[in-house]
Amino acid sequence: MGIAQKIIDEQRQRVLEAGSARWRIVSAQLAAKVGPMAVRGALLAPRLGSRRGLPLIGRGVRVRNPHLVHVGTDVVVEDFAEIQGLSREGIRLGDRVSIGSGALIRPSSYYSRAVGVGLVMGDDSSLSPGCYIGCSGGVTIGEKTMLGPGVRVFAEDHVMDDPTVDVKSQGVAWAPITIGSGCWIASGVTITSGVTIGDGAVIAAGAVVTRDVPAGAVFGGIPAREIKNRNMS
């Protein structure tokens, strides 16, 4: 069964379980959306570096350097998302990964700056609408991890050591970011370069994460600090 038909069948079952007799209308509306997504996925698939199945691709999606993008099964990229493939290790999306509308994945600049490292996303992980993944220094996201709307991840930082030279001229320093499996990164969170977030951690909405987060910890605030640990509750 293709991913488009699978989505339609699962939605039909949810509507029926909710007690709606109008499942045929809902299914028709969903088919009108995912059908063209499947067609766009079929057109993109031959240009990808590797794939397991056909992705669903929304309207206005931009995939630059697709030969450096690798996708698993049942991958969904929603409307107007952008994936920049140009990177040393490529963009690697696991099975059932979803990229929300307007999300940006950028390991490298379009304007003659250094080629960055890239992104790895584990199975069943997701980027919500409006996420920005700056993966020049390398970003790894584990399995079943959710990034909420507007999350910003920056695996680089501007160098500013010399106060006699403008910051732009001093360039950037890369440092990888690792986000473990089973994490929830709530809306509006910013994660700075060099940070590791352990498995099962939760980051509260709007937090700015500037240091490592232990597995199972709940962090919040600016800068983010530990509120509690789920493993010790």
C-alpha positions, 0 to 999 in steps of 0.5 A: 500500500502506498503512503497516500492510500495509507494516510487516506485509510487511517484518516477515514478510520479516525473520522469514523471513530469520532462518530462522523458520518461524513467520512466520504467527504473528508476522504475525498478532501484528503485524497485531493491533497495527497494525490498531487503530493504523491505525483510530486514525490514520484517526479522528485524520487529519481533525483534523490541520492537514495530512497525507500519508497516514494515521498509525499511532496507538498506545494512549493517545496524546494529541494536543492542538490537532491542527489545529496538527500536520502529518504526512508519510507513514508516521508512527508514534506509539507508545503513550502518547506526547503531542503538544501542538500549541499553538505559533506554528509548529506541530508538523511531522513529516516522512515516516516519522517515528516517536515512541516510547512515552511520548515528550512533545512540549511547546512550550507549557504547559497552564496559561496561560503563553506559547505556544511556537514548535514542532518540525520533524522531518525525514524518517526521524528518530525519537524513542525511548521516553521522550524529552522535547522542550521546544520552546518556543524552537523545536526543529529536527531534520534527516533520519535523526537518531535520539534514543535513549531518555530524551533530553531537549531544552530550548529554554528556560531559567529566568532567575535573574539577580536573587538577591533574587527567586525563580527561578520569578518571573523567568520563562524565556528561549527559545533555539532548538535545532538538531540536524542530519541523520544524528545519533545522540543516545544514551540519556539525553542532555540538550541545553540551550537555544541549542545547535546540533548539526552534521550527522553528530554523535554524542552519547554516552549520558548527556552534557549538551550545553551548547555547539555541536557541530561536524558529525561530532564525537563528544561525551560527558561532563558537560558534554559535550566533544569526544572525536573527530571522525568526519570526521577519523578 
